[in-house]
Amino acid sequence: MLSKVVAFSVRFRGVVVALASMLLIYGVYKLSNSSLDIFPEFAPKQVIIQTEAQGLTAEQVEVLVTQPLENALGGLVGMKSIRSQSIPSLSVLTLTFYDNTDIYLDRQLVSERLLGLKEVLPAGVGAPLMVPLESSSGTIMTIGLTSDSQDLMTLRSLVDWTLAPRLLSVDGVADINVFGGHERQLQIQIKPDKLAKYGISIDEVTTVAQQATGIMGTGFVENQNQRMTIQVSGQPLNATQLAKVVVRKEGNTVLRLGDIASVKEAPAPTIGGAAIGGKPAVVLMVIGQYKANTLAVTEGIEAALDEFKDGFGAEGITLHDDLFRPANYIQTSLVNIQEHLMVGGGLVMLVLILFLFNIRTAVISMTAIPLSLFAAMIVLLEFGININIMVLGGLAIALGEVVDDAIIDTENIFRRLRQNALLAAPKPTMEVVYEASMEVRSSVVYASFIVMLVFVPLLTLSGVAGRMFEPLGEAYILAIFASLAVALTVTPALCHILLTRAGDVSHDEPPLIRMIKPIYGRVLSAISHFPRLTLLGVLGFCVAGLSILPFLGGSFLPELREGHYIIHTASVPGTSIEESLRIGGRIEQRVAEIPGVRSTSQWAGRAERGADTFGTHYSEYEVDLEPMDGPSQQRVLDEIREILEAFPGVNSEVNTFLTERIDETISGYTSPIVVNIYGKNLDALDKTAQEVAEVMRDIDGAADVQLRAPPGEPQLEVRLDLDKLAYWGLRPAEVMQAVRTGFDGAVVGQVYEGNQVFDVVVVLPEELRKQPQQLRALPIQTPEGVMLRLQDIAVIQQVSGRHMIQHRGSQRLQTVTANVTDRDLSSFLLS
């Protein structure tokens, strides 16, 4: 079969060359329209479900929300495992499915189970929602807004109702996580002393507000030939109008909402905050869709942002559109790979010219490089595999080998043509080219398949390693296979076209070959006299190489230099957003002073539907660097770690973005070293975890060792006295609702301003919500109209709670994590 292929190629050489040219043109077209990303989709098939449970503690979230959801979602077809986190006001479930499942079918199965679960959850708990399906690398861009003339409430409204919807319309954007700013509410801030004076309960105020706000359909009037829809207008739409709503009317005395409460626009209670360069800001993380093209999505986002820049400038708003841009790493990698390919191709060309001493033979051999690489990329793209750094890495590795088959074929044809020219009766050149190509055909085929087999084990890897390195192996094997096809077809055709004309073939060997042959002959002769010594020497080198393998160590990936660092800090559980931002501002200030740091930003707490679900004590920082080499980036990293060590009581860690995403995919955490401890008793888990952490801190190279769920979050416990409640005729739910309305707020309706919708909320004034003693003085009205304080019917005390409870399967979980510095990962694990 191979002989027929070679014969066809030599005979119909023009057709073969034309087809090869068409392949190059089609390859350029496909590559210019292909997706390009950082890494392949390495994350397992996961579905993440978040349930907002505003006001509930971690223990209440675990019992009332997380466990019922786990029980309901267990047993789904194809599900591998389920793990959960319960933090104050939020439940997070992560369902992992087997790799052979369809992620869209998995989400459909989960969605069907979730349909009926809202009824089994307590009143006031939001519906369980699936987090949008996102790419493995997650963040496409981080951008932010700051202003000296606009307040945070205005910035947040601009983001929620204008900027975020526009960015969500960009192809490839899955979600926008918004940190910081103040969500606007129309708040009815009740005055406890006024309620006591007029004998009005919190529940009565809530009822009045519900009846005063909102829009509802009011029907229509229809006669024999016409229908007219009824529209009621005049509802209060702003604070001034809402303050005029009547609460009571006794005789000629009218009591309005404005008499017992302050009605005004005010910020909603925050679950997160943000700063840029230490200045209060709104930060947006743009999340990419599953299998999205990072470069294309980034360009689409930047085009959308350009639409806003003039308007932002006129409003005194500064747009920070370069806080974090992973596309920079892709573009830098592309430039580096292009340079390496050019240098590699140049070196190959130089070697060919030196050894063959003929420009035409060098050009013929060089054609194998673009043809092989483009053929491999076309096949990958046709099978739906996007071009990424691992694919390009596989092609770069294959660069020096794809030309081997063509070189062997070209050199033998060239040699036979030179010998044929010396004959008294030269053979036909077509016959010489065919026979010369067939002489080396078996060795070329064997060698190519042996080289390809070396990379086959990469295709058998499972888990994250398989998803990460499989495209590299596929690209390499396809490139080598394509080079074999080129050597069978294009190389003989080009040799016949370019090397068979009279006078083109020199009768002499290339000068470098003439110089090397005598030296090689002497070395070969010397070795042949001592075969046993030669074999023993080779065996000794092999044994020496194997003996040092255990000491080499290793890591999953090399240390990446992305020009960007992510800092995580965690203060004492229960730390407020304001305090987290204050500490973060000091850290940002110190980090910004490091030479080479271009920008810094911080977000604290969490965002709705955000990938990171932590309490208000947690902060994350984006540190973007100016273009610099690897040692300079390491210097910046060392200085950042020194700065973080100067903040006692603040646990911290520093990673690069891609390394962190890979570690998080493997273990669920952003550190390469994770120790999970399972059990039922949380106190026993805490004690064991502390012991493990102390051991890890004593290991050389350990850094950023911390417990992921430390105990000790402060809580105020209100323990109701049932006897007193019975005496006054009160029900527990009435009291709990009053507490929730006062300190968390009760949404009673919505008001509309253009296309923007804001909640109307009954709540205590912000200054009273900051004072723990105001909980004791919260007014509670009995059915007989007697006004009590909460401390009259309950015992109020401060207790220590938990900010996170983790589950995996049916067991609770405590986790210790650590980073590794100055040592490789495998030797650290052996320690």
N, C-alpha and C positions, 0 to 999 in steps of 0.2 A: 504493500500500500504506500509506504514512504517513497519507494522508487517512482511510483506513478505520480505522486505529488510533486516530486522534484523535477521529473521529466516534463510535466505540464507547465511548471513555473518557468523552466528554461525555454520551452518552445513558445509559450504565450507570455513572454516576459513583459510585453507592453501592457497587456491586460492586468497582470499582477501589480505592476508599478502604478497603474491608474487606480486600481482598487485600494492600494496602500495610501495613495494621495487622498482618496475619498475618505478613508478611515481617519486620517489626520484632520481633515476639515471637519468631519462630524464630531471628532473628539474635542476639538476646540469649541465647537458650538455647544455640545453637552456640558462641558466644563464651565463655560461662561454663564450657563443658565442653571447650574446645579446649586444645591444647598451646601452651606459650609458651616460647620460648627466646631466647638472646641473639642469635645469628646463624643464618642457614640453614646446612645442612650444606655447608660450603665445601671440605672436604678431598677430594682425589682418591680414587678407589677404590684402597685400599692394603691389603695383607696383610703383617703384620710377623711374622717368625719369629725366636725366640730359642732358643739352644742353650747350656746350661750346660756348660762344659768346665773344671771345677774344677782348678786347679793348672797349667794350660797358659799359656804366655806368649802375647803378641799374635801373634808370628810363628808359633808352633805352632798357634794357633787358626786363623790365616789358611790355613795349608797343610793341616791335618788336618781342619778342620771347615767353614770358610766356602767354600773353593773347591769341595770335593765337593758341598756343598749348592747352590751356584750352578750347577754343571754339571748337576745332576739336575733343577733347577727351570726351566732355560732352555727356551724354546720353548712355554710354556703359551699356550693360545688366549686372545687378548685382552690379553696382557701387554705393557705399553708399555716398561717399563724395570725394571732391578733394581740396587740399590745395597746395599753391605754395610759393616759395621764389625766389626773384630776387635780386641777388647780382652782383657787378661788374664782368663781364665776365662769368657769370653762371646763368642758370635758372634751378630750381629744382621743379618738380611736384610730389606730393605724392597722388596716387589714392588708396583709401580704398574701398574694396569690402565687401559684406556681408559674414558672417561666413559660410553660406551654399553653397558658390560657390567653384569651383575648381580653385586653384591658378594658375595651369598650363593653364587652359582654359582662365582665366582672362588675363594672359600674352599674350596668342595668340591673343585675341581680341585687346589688346593694340598694339601689334606688327603690326597687319593689318592696324590699323588706322595710325600708324607712317610711313608706307611705302610711302605715297604720301605727307608728310608734309615738306620734305626738300625743295621743290620748293616754298613753301609759306613763307619761312624764308629769311631774307636778305642775300646777298652775303657775304661770309666770316664767317657765323655762321655754326658751326658744325652740324652734323646730330643728332637728338634726340636719345639718347641711354638709354635702360633700364639697371638699375643697376642689377648685378647678384643676383639671388634669394639666400638669406642667412638665417641662423638660427636666432632664436629670440635673443640668447645671442651674436650672431655676432662674435666677436673676438675669435679666437682659440688660437693665440699666438701673442706676440709682440717681434720682434727680431731687432737687429741693427748691423751695421758695423762701426768701427772706424779704423783709421790708422795714424801712425806718418810718414809713408814714402810714402803713396799714397794720391793723391789729391781727392777732392770730385767728380770731373768729372770721374775719373777712377773708384771710388767706385760705382757711379751711373750706369755707363756702365756695370759694373760687375753684379749689381743687375738686371738691365733691361734685359740683354741679356743672363745671365747665371743662376743666383740664382732664380729669380722670375719664369721663365719658369719651372724650376725643381720643385719648390714648387707647382705650379699650377697643375702639373701632379700627385700630391698625391691625393688619393681617399678622397673625402669629402671637398676639398678646393674649394671655390667659386670664390674668388678674392684675389688679393694682393694689398693693398694700400701702396704706396711708398711715404715717406716724406723725404725731404732733398736731399742733393747731387746736382750736376749740370748736367743737360742733355746736352750732347755734340752736338754742331752744328758746321758746317763749315760756318763761317760768313764772309761776305763781308762788312766790316765796312767802309762806305763811309766817305770821308773827304770833308766837305762842302766848304772849301777854294779851294780845287782842282777842285771841280765841277764848282765853279764860275770862276776859272781861265781858264778852257778849254771849258766852255759853255756847260756842259753836265748836263742833267736833271736826277733826281732820277729814273724816269720811263725808261730812256734809259739804265741806269745801270741794272735795273731789267730785261729788255728785253734781254740784252747781257748775263746775268747770266743764264736766262732760256734756252737760246740757247746753252749754254756751258755745262750744267749738265743734268743728267738723263739718263736713259736707255730706248730705244724704239726698238720694233721689226723692222727689215729691210728687211724682205721677204726672198726669196730663188730663186735659179736658177735651172731650171728643163729642162733636155733634154729627149731624147727618152727613156733612160734606167737609169737615175739617177736624184735624187733631192739633192741639196746642199743648206743648210741654210746659209744665210749671217749673219755674226756677225761683228759688227763694234766695235773696241776697240781703246783705246788711249784717251778716254775722260778724262778730269782732275778729279782725285780721291783724291787729297790732296791740301793743301793750296798753296804749291809751284807751282804746275801745274796750278791751277785755276788762280793764279796771272798773268800767261802768256797769258791769253785769250785776244784777241784784242777787244778793244772798238771802235776805229776809226783808219783809215789809210788815211792820206793825203800826197800824194806824197811818199817820202821816210820816212816820219815820222809815226811811229806806236805808238799808245797810248793803253796801256794795263790796265787791271783791277788793277794790282799792282801799277800803277802810280796814281790812283785816290782813292784808298781804301787800307785798311789793310786787307789782306786775311789771316785768321788764325782760328784755332779751339778755340771756346770760349763757355761759358755756355749760355744756353737759359734763357730768363727771367723766374724767379721763381714764383710759386704760393704757395710755402710752403718751410719750412726749418725744420731741426731737430738737436738735440743734445743729447748726452748721458753723464751724469755727467758733464754737462757744456761744453763738447768737441764736435765740429762739427761732424755730423754723418749722416748716412742714416738709417732711421727707417722703418721697414716693419710691417704692421698689416696684419696678415693672417686671412681671413674671411671664416667662415665655411658655407657649403651648408645647405640648408633647410633639417631639420631632420637628420643632420650628427651626427655621434658618436664622441663626443668631445675627449674622451680618445683615441679612435682608430686613429682619425685624428692627434692628438698631437703626438702620437707615430710614425705615418708615417712621419710627418714633422721632428721630431728629427732624424729619420733614414736618411732622405734626407740631413739634415744639417751635419751629421757625414761624408758624402761623401766630404764635402768642407773643413773641419777643417784643414786637413794637408796642402792643397793648400793655404788656407788663411794664415796659419802660415808661410809658405815659402815666401809669398808676403808681410809679415809685416802687415797683416790685422787682427784685433781682432773681433771675432764673439761674440756678446752678445745675447745668445739664451734663456735668462731667465728674460727679462725685465718684461714680464707679461705672466703668464701661468695659465689660469683658471682651467686646469686639476688638479692643486695643491689643489684647493678647493674641487673638486670632490673626490680626493683620501683621503684628510683629513676627509671629511664627511663620506666616506665609512669606514674608520678606526674607527671613532667615533660611527657610527651606529653599526658596528660589535661588538665593545666593549659594547655598550648598550644592544645589543641583547644577548651577552654572560652573562652580569651581570643580565639582566632581566630573561633569562632562568635559570641561577643559583638560583636566588631568588625564581622563581616558583618551581624549584626542591626542594629547602629547605623547602618551605611551604608544598609541597606535602608530603615530608618525615615526617615532624613534625606532620601533621594532620592525615595522613594515617598510619604512622609508619610501612611502608612496601615498600621495594625498588622496588619490581615488580609493585605494583600499581602506584608508582611514574613514573617508566619508561613508563608504558602503557599510562599514562596521558600526559607525555612529548612528545610522538610521534606525538601528535596532532599539536605541534608547527611547526616542519619542514614540515610535510605533508600539513598543511593548507597554510603556506607561499609559498611553492613551487607550490602548485596547483594554487594559486592566480596569481603568476608570470607567470606561463605557459599560463594561459588564457589571461592575458594582452599581452604577447608577440605574441601569436597566432593571436590576433586582431590588431597587428601592433602598439601597445603602447610601446614605449621604456621605459626602466627602468631609472628613474631619482630620484632626491632627494625627490620630492613630493610622488612618489610611495613608496620609501623606508620609508618615514615618515608615510604614511598610514599603512604600514606593522608593523612598530615599535609601533604605537598606538594600533594596534590590537593584539600585542604580548601577553598581559596579558589576553585577552578575548578569543583567539582561543582555549585556554586550558580549558575554563570553561565547555563546553559541555562534553568533555572527562572526566573531574574530576567528574562531577555529575554522569555520567554513571558508571565510574569505582568505585566510592565510594559506590553507591547503589548495584552494583553487588558484590563487596567485602563484604558488610554488609550482603546481603542475603546469600552468600556462608558461612559466619561465622555462621549465624543463622541456615542454613540448616545442618551444621556439628553437631549442638547440638541436632538435632532431633533423635528420636529413630530409625526412618526409613527414612533416607535422600532420597530426590528426586534425579533423574538423574541431573548431573551438567549441561548438555546442556539445560534442561528445566529451571533450576534455572537461568542461565545466560540470557536466552531469556525473562523470565518473569520479572526479575529485570531490564533489559534494557527497556522493554515496560512500566514499572511502571513510569519512569521519562521521557518517550519520549515526551509526550505532552508538559510538562513544558519546556523541552529543546528546542523544535521547536518554541514555542511561544516566549521564551526569545530571541532566536537567531534572529527571524524576527523583534522583537521590537528594538533590538540593531541596526540591519541593517537599519531600517526605520529612525533612528535618523540621519543617514548620507545621506539619499536620497536628502534633500534640497541642498547639495553641488553639486549634479548632475544637478540642475535646474538653477544654476548661469549662467549669460551671460557675454559677454565681456571678458576682461582680467582676471577677477576673476574666471569666469567659466573655461577658458582654463588653469588657473593656478591650481585650487583646484579640478577640476573634477578627475584627476588621483588619487589624495589622497583618495577621496571618493570611487572610483571604487576599488582601492586596498584594502581598509578597508572592504567594503561590500563583495568582493570576498573571502577575508580571513575568514570572519565570516561564510559565506555560506559553504566554504570548511571545516571549523571546524565542522559544523553540519553534513556534509557528512561523515567525519571521525568518528564522534561519533556514527553514524548510522551503520557503517560498520566495520572499522578497530578496534575500541575500543572493541566491543563485541567479535570479533574474537581473539584478543590478550588476553582478559580476560579469555576466555575458554582455550587458550593454556597455559597461565602462572599461572593461579590461581586455577585450578580445581584438581590439584594432591593432593592426601591424605597427610596430615601433613603440607601443605603449608599455610593453613589458620589458623591464631591464633583465639582462642575463646574469647579473651579479647579485649576491646576497646583500641584505642591508648591512651597513657598516657596523652597527651595534651588535648584530648577530655574529658577524665575523670576529668581533672583539671578545664576545662572551664565550663563544664555543670552545676555544682552547682552555680557558679557565675552568669551565664546567666539565670538560673532558678530564682534566687532571683531578678535580674533586671527585668525580664519579669513579675514576679508576682507583683512587685511594680508598674510597669507601668500600668498593667491591672486594678489596683485599682483606678487609676486616668485617665480615658480615655479622658475626656474633657480637662484636663490640658495638657495632652500630645499633643492632636490635636492643642490646642491653641499655645503651644510652637513651634510646627512645622510650623504653619501658621505664627507666629511671625518671625521666621527665614527666611521664604520665602519672607515676606514683606520687611524685613531688606535687604535681598539680592537684591531684585528688586529696592529698593530705592537708592542703591549706584551705580547702573548701569550707570546713566547719568554722574557720576563723574569718572568713570574708564577710559574714553577716549579709543582711539584705533588707530591702523594704519593698512595699508593693509598687511604689512609683518613686522616681527620683525626686529630689527636692526641687520644686518648680519655682522659678523666678518670674512672677507675673507683674511686678511693678505695683503691687497692691497688697495691703494687709488688712485683715479683719481682727479687731480686738473684741473680746467678750469680757465683761466684768459683772460680778454678782456681789452686791453688798449684803448686809444682814437681812434675812427675810422680813418683810414688813416695811422696808424703806420706801418712802413716798416717791412719787414721780419727781416732785420738786427737788428733793434731796439727791436723787439719782442724776438729774440734770446738772445740779450744782457740782457734784463730784466729777461728772463727765466733762463739764466745762473746764475744770482745772486740768484734767487729763489731756483734753484736746489742746489746751494752751501749751502744755509742756511738749506734747508730741509735735505740734506745729513748728516749734522752735528747732527741731532737728533738721540739719541741712539735707536737702533732697526731698522733703515732704512737701507736696504741692497743695493738698487740701485734706481737710478732716471733716467728718460729720458724725453725729450720734443719734441713735434712737433708743428710747427706754420703754420698758413695758412691752406691749404687743399691739398688733393691729387686728381688726376684725378679719377673720379667715386667713390670718397670716400663718406662714409656715413655722415661725418661731413662736412658741406659746409659753411665755414665762411671766412671772409676776413683775410688780413695779420695781423690784430691787435689781432687775436685770437690765443691762445695757449692751448695745453693740455699736461698734465704731468702724467707719470706713476710712482707711488711711491710704490715699493715693499718692504715688511717688512720681517724681520727674524721671525721664528716661535715664537709666544708669545701668552699669554692669552688675554681675552677680555679687562680687565682693562688697560693692557699695550698698546693695540691698541688704546683705547680711549685716552690715554695720548698722543700718537703720533698725533692723529687727532687734539687734542686741541692745541698742539704746532705748527702744520702746519697752523692752522687758525690764531694763533698769528703772525706767520711769514708773512702771506699774508696781515694782517692788517697793517704791517709796510711799504707797498708799496702803497703810495697815488696815486689816479688816475687809479688804476688797479682794476677792478671788478673781483671778484673771487668766486669760490664755490668748495667744496670738497665733493665727494661721493665715495661709494664703487661701484664696477663694476656692480654687479647684481641689486642693488637698482637703480642705474642710468638707466640701460636698461629697468627695469620695469616702472619707471617714464616716460621715453622717449616713451615707447609704449603706455602708458595711455594718455599722453597729447601732445606728440611730442617734449617735452623738458626734460632736465635732472634734473629737480627739482620737488619736490612733490607738491609745491604750484604754480599754474599758473593762472594768470588773463588775459584773452583775451578781448580786447576792439576793437569793430568793427566800421567802418565808411568809409567815402569817403575822407575826408579832413585829410591829413597826419599831418598837423600842429596841428589841433584840437586833433587828436589821441595822438600826442606827449605830449601835455599839460595835457590831462587827465591822461595819463600813469604816468607822473611825480607826479601828485597829489596822485594817487593810491600808487605809490612806497613810498612816504613820509608817508602815513598812515601805510603801512605795516612795515616800519622800526621802528615805535613806538610800535609795538606789541612785548611783551616779547617772546623770543624764536626765533624771526625772524633773519635769517642770510643770507648773500649773496644775498640781494635784488638788482635786476638789471633790466634795460630795455634791451630787447633782440635785438632791432633795434634802437639804439640811433641815432639821426640825427647829422649832422655836419662833414661828411667826406669831406676833402678838394679836390677840383677839379680845373683844369685849363680849362676854357671855351674859345674856339676859335670861335668867331662870324664873319663869312665871310661877307665882304662888296660886295654885288652883283653888285653895280655900278662899283666898281674898277675891279671886275672880268670881267665884260663886256668890260670895256675899254681895258684891256690887252688880251682879247680873251680867258680867262680861264673858265673852267667849275668847279662847286663845287666838283664833284666827283674826278677830277684830283688832287685838293688840298687835299682832305681828304685821298686819296690814298698815296700822298707824306708824309703826317703826320703819317699815319699808318706805312708806310715802315720805316720811320726814327726812330720811337719810339717803335713800336711793332714788326717790322720786317716783311718782305715779303718772304715767302717760295717759292723759285724758282726751286727747284729740290732736288734730293737726290744723295748721294755718298755711295758706298758700301765698307766695310772693313771686309772681311771674311763673316760671317753671320750677321753682324751688319749693320744697315742702319741709316745714319744721314742726317738730313735736311741741305740744303744749303740756307742760309738766307742773304738777303740784309738788313742792319740796320746801324744806327749810332753807333760809338764807345761807349762803356759802360760809359766812363767818361763824354761824352757829354749828354747821356741820363739821367744822374743824375742831370743836371743843368737846371732848369726851363727856364732860359734866352735863352738857345739854341733853344727852341721852336720858339722864335721870329726870330731867325737868320736862320731858316730852308730855304734852297735855293729852290725857285720855278721858273721854266723856262717857259716863255711864248712861244706861237707858233712861234713868230718871232725870238726867241733865246735870248730875253732879260732875264737876271737873276735877279729875285726879291727875297726879303726876305718875310717870312710869315707875318711879322708885317706890310708890305706894303699893304696888301690886306685884313687884318683881324684885329679885336680888340681882344686882348688876356688879360684875367683877371682871378683872382682866385675867385672862388665861393664856396659856401657850398652845398654839395650834400648829398646823402644817401648811406649807404653801404648795406642796405637790405630793401626790400619792400615785405611784406607778404600779401598773399591773402588766404581767405577761402571762397569758392563759388564765389560770385560776389563782395564781400566787401573786402576792405583793413583791415589790422589787425595790432595792436600794442600789445605787450605782456610784462607783468611784471612777473618775477619769483622770488621764494624765497625758501631757505631751512629752516628747523626747527631744532633747538637744544634745549635740556633741557626740551622739552615739547612734549606731544603726539600730533599727527596730528589733531585729532578731536577737542580737546580743543583749539588748535590754530585757527582752522576755526571758532569756536564759537566767538573768540575774534574779 
